[in-house]
Amino acid sequence: MGNLNVVVTGSNGYANSIGKRGSVTDITFFELKRGSDSVTLIEPTKYPEKLSSLFYATSMAKYVILVVERIDSTLGETIVMIDSSGIKEGGIVLKNYIQPEQVKPLLAGTLLEKYEFFDDDPIKIREILLGIAHDSRELMGDETCGSCSVDSHFNVKGVGTVVLGPVVDGCLKVHDKMQVYPIEKEAILKSIQKHDVDYDSCVIGDHVGLALRGVESDELDRGYVITTDKSIKMTKRVKTDASLVKFWPSKIKDGMVMHVGHWMQMVSCRVISSMDGGDFRSPVLDIEFGSEVIHKPNDKAIMMYLEGGKLRIVGTITLK
């Protein structure tokens, strides 16, 4: 089974012309299937009002459909988020007679400058995405552990606790004995569903429903991590290198309160100290988080400043 997670941004509702609408929260899911191949389309429903909506949608995705209806600060911020998230592949759909030459200067120096320009034709885009999903079938290989980051959770009568979310690393198998972070509780993986079909395993990139035994739904929250990976750790404070986006206008100040996004977590943080060697875009930051961040060693995280006005994405840090 090939699967592709796609963030569709720039025009809320555009994904409805490509796939079938599913669950709706601050992000909206759409599904597209053909044979054993599937595409999960994810729209940031509450963006631009809520930057978190765009972050959560991009954090799940491996491919982008960027719809450009107008050239404004929201488009610029969206480009910065996609680039900071490290999504290397995507397509750009231009509307309202906007030409590629008008957009290319905004893409220069970002991962998006290599994206293709697509015609505004949902049927053709549907075929492109299904083709990529088919070609991206991943072999499990020798993977012996994996992690799922919780997006939503609920109790199903006769089934028990079910979590929905992306497999962010490795692979998971039915009957795996798992650790639930940050509560550090053990759970057993009873069953796996992808697009309402039962499977014995799931791999990185899959959007899944996992039925768990040993943990209750009301013990969970968005951003929790369910894993078999023993390298997973929780960090409350870190001293680390940061890389600020080229559009960020000023240095990071001591005492500054921001948010850090990683997987399905968006955690407040306070800058204890900021030091740089003359280049304010490459500081060393001592950061204390409002709650522990769950991660693998040396994962990247996105820094956001919600009071930043037209640009709320600051840069990236390494979680050591």
N, C-alpha and C positions, 0 to 999 in steps of 0.2 A: 504493500500500500504506500503510494506516494502522497505526501501532504505538504502543503505550503501555507504558511501564515502570512497574510498580507495586510498592512495598514493602508487604509484608503482615507486620505485626508485632503482638505481643501474645499470640499463641497459635501456637507452632511446629507446623507441620503443617496449619494451617487452609487454606493455599493449595492443598493436595493435593485438597481438595473442590471447587476451582474449575478448576484446570488440571492438565496432565500433568507429572509430575516429570521434571526433567532432571538436570544436573550438580550435585554436592554437594561443597562444601568447608566453609569457615566460613560461607558463604552458600549457599542452595539455590535453584535456578531451577526455575520451572514455566512451561509454555507453554500458550497458549490461542489457537486460530486459527479463523477463519471466512472463507472466501473469501480475499481478498487482505489482510484485516485480521488483526492479531495483538496479543496481550498477553503481556508477559514479567512474571511474578510473581517477586518476589525476597524470600526470607525470611532474616532474620539468625539462622542456625541456632545459633550459639555465644553469642548474647546471652541473658541479661545477664552471663554469666561474662566474655565478651570484648566490651568496648565497641566495638572495631574492627569486629566483625561487624555491629553496628547502623549504624556510620558508613558502611561500604562499601555496605550495602544501600540506605541512604537517598541516598547520593551518586549512585547510578545512576537514581533514580526521579524521575518527574514527577507521580506520583499516589500516594496513601496509602490502604490499608485498615488501620485501627487496630482491633484486636479487644481489647475490655476485659473481662477475666475477673475482675479484682479491682482495687481501688483501693489502690495502694501506691507505694513510692518508685520501683520499676521503671517503672510507668506514667508517673510524673512525669518521670523522666529521658528516657523515650521521647518524650514530648511536647516537651521542651526540644530534643532532637536534631532532630526533624522541623521545629520552628519555626526553629531555627538554620540548617537546610539550605535554608530558603526554599521549601518545597513548599506551594504555595497551594491545591491542590485535593485532596480526599479524602473518604472516608466512614468512619464509626465504627460498629462492630458491638458491641452490648452483650450480654453473657451473664450467667448466674447471677443473673437478676432485677435487675441493676443498672439504675437509671433515669437518663435524661438529666440530671435535676436534680442528681444526685450527681456527675456528671462535668463539667458546664458550668463550675463555679468553677475547675477546673484548666485549662480551655481559655481563660479570659478573658485578653484582651490578647495572644493568640498567633494565628498564622495558622489554627490548628485550630478557632477559635471559629466559622468560617464553613463548616466541613465539615458534610455531611449525616449524619444518623443512618440507618443501613440496618437492615432486618430481618436476622436471622440466617438467611439463605436463600441458600446458595451459587449456586443456579441463577439467581436474580434478580440477584445480584452479578455473575455471569458475563455476563449480558446487558447490564448497565450498563457494564461495562468494555469489552466489545466495541463498544458504541455510542459510547463516548468515543473509542476507538481509531479507529473509522471517521470520526468527525467531526474528528479531529485530524490528518488527512492534511496533511502539510506540503509546500508547493511549494519546489523547490530555488532558484528565482529566480536571482539573479545571484551566488550564493555561489561563490567561486572557491577557497576553502581550507577546511580542517577539521582536526579532531584526534580521535584515539581514545586513550583511556587503557586500558592493559593490565590486565586482571584475571587471566587465565591464558594460558599459552603452551605449545606442544608441537610436536613434529615429526611430520608425517604422511608415510608412505612414498609416493613418487610425487608429492607435493604440495610438501613442504618445510616451512618454518616457518609455523605458524598461531597467531594471537593471537585471544583472545576478550576483548571488552570493550565499553563504551558509547562511542558517538560523542558527545563532550562539547561539540562546537562545529562549526558550519558543515556542509560536506558533503565526501565523498571519492568519487573515481571510479577505476574500474579503469584501470591503467597510470599512476596518479599517481606522481611521484617524491617520496619522503617522507624526512623526517629523524626519526631515532630518538633521543629524549632519555632519559637524560642522556649516553649514550655518543656522541652526535653522529655517528652513522653513517647513510649513505644507504641506502634500501631502495626497491624498486619494488613497488607494490601489484598483485599478479597477479590476484586474484579476491576477490569479496565474497559472503558468504552471510549471509542472515537467515532464521532458523528452517529451516535446511538447504536453502534455495532460493537459487540463484545470481542475483545482481543486478549491474547495471553501476555502481550508485552507492548511497550510503547517506547519511543526514542525521542531524542532531542528534536524540538521543532513541532512535535505533536501537541494539539490542544485536546485535553483529555478530561474525562470524568473518572475519578477514582473512588471506589467504595472501600471504606476503612473499618477495621474492627479494633477497638481499644482506645478510641478517642471520640468524644462527643462533639457535635457540631458547634455547640455553644462555648466550647473551649478554644475555637479557632477564630482567626481573623484574616482579612486580606493581607498578603505579604508573608504569612507564615510559610515555612518551607518543610516539605515532607521528603525525606531523603534516605538513601542507603549509603551515601558517601561519607566516609569517616573524616575526610579533610574539611568538611563544613565547620565553620567557626562563627562565633558571635563577637562583635566588636563594639565597645562602648566609647572608646577614644582612640584616635590614631594620629600619628605624625607622619605626613606623607607629602609627596610631590603632587602639585596640581598643574593643570594646563588650562588656561583661560581661553575662551573663544576669541577670535581676532576682533570681534565687534564689541567685546565688553570694554567699557570706557575707562575704568579706574581700578586702582589696586584694592585688594581685599584688606579690610581693616580689622584690627583686633576687636572682639566683641560682636562682630557682625553675625546676625542670625539668618540662616539659610535653610534649605532642605536638600537632602541627598536622596537620589533615586537609584535603586538597584533591584533587578527582577521586578516583583510586584510590591516592593516596599518604597514608601516615600516618607522619610524620617527627618524631623527637624534637627538642626545642629547649630552649635555656636563655635565661632572661631576663637580659640584661646590665644593664639598668636599667629602672625603671618610674617614671613621673612623672605626677601628676595635679594638677588645679587645685582639689582639694577634693572632687571627685566620683570615688571610687575605681572606679566602674563605667565610666568613660570615660578610661582612662589612655593615655599615649603610651609604647609599649614599644619598647625596643631588643632585638631577638631574634636569636640565632645558632642556625641549624639544624644538626642532626647530619649531614645530607646536603642537597644542593641540592634546593630545591622547584621543580618545573616548573609554569609558569603563564602566563597572559596578564596584561598590565598591569592592575592594579586589580581582579583577581579577589579574591573573598572566601574565607577559609579558617576552619575551625572549630578553636578551641583546646580541648584536653582535658587534664585532670589525672587520671591513672589511679589515683592514691592518694586521690582525693577522697571516697571512701565512697559515700554514697547518691546524690550528684550528681557526675558526673565531667566534665560539659560546662561549660567556663568562659565561653566567648563566641566572638566572631569578630574577625578582623583583616583588613586589606587588604594584599594582596601587591602592592607597587608595582613 
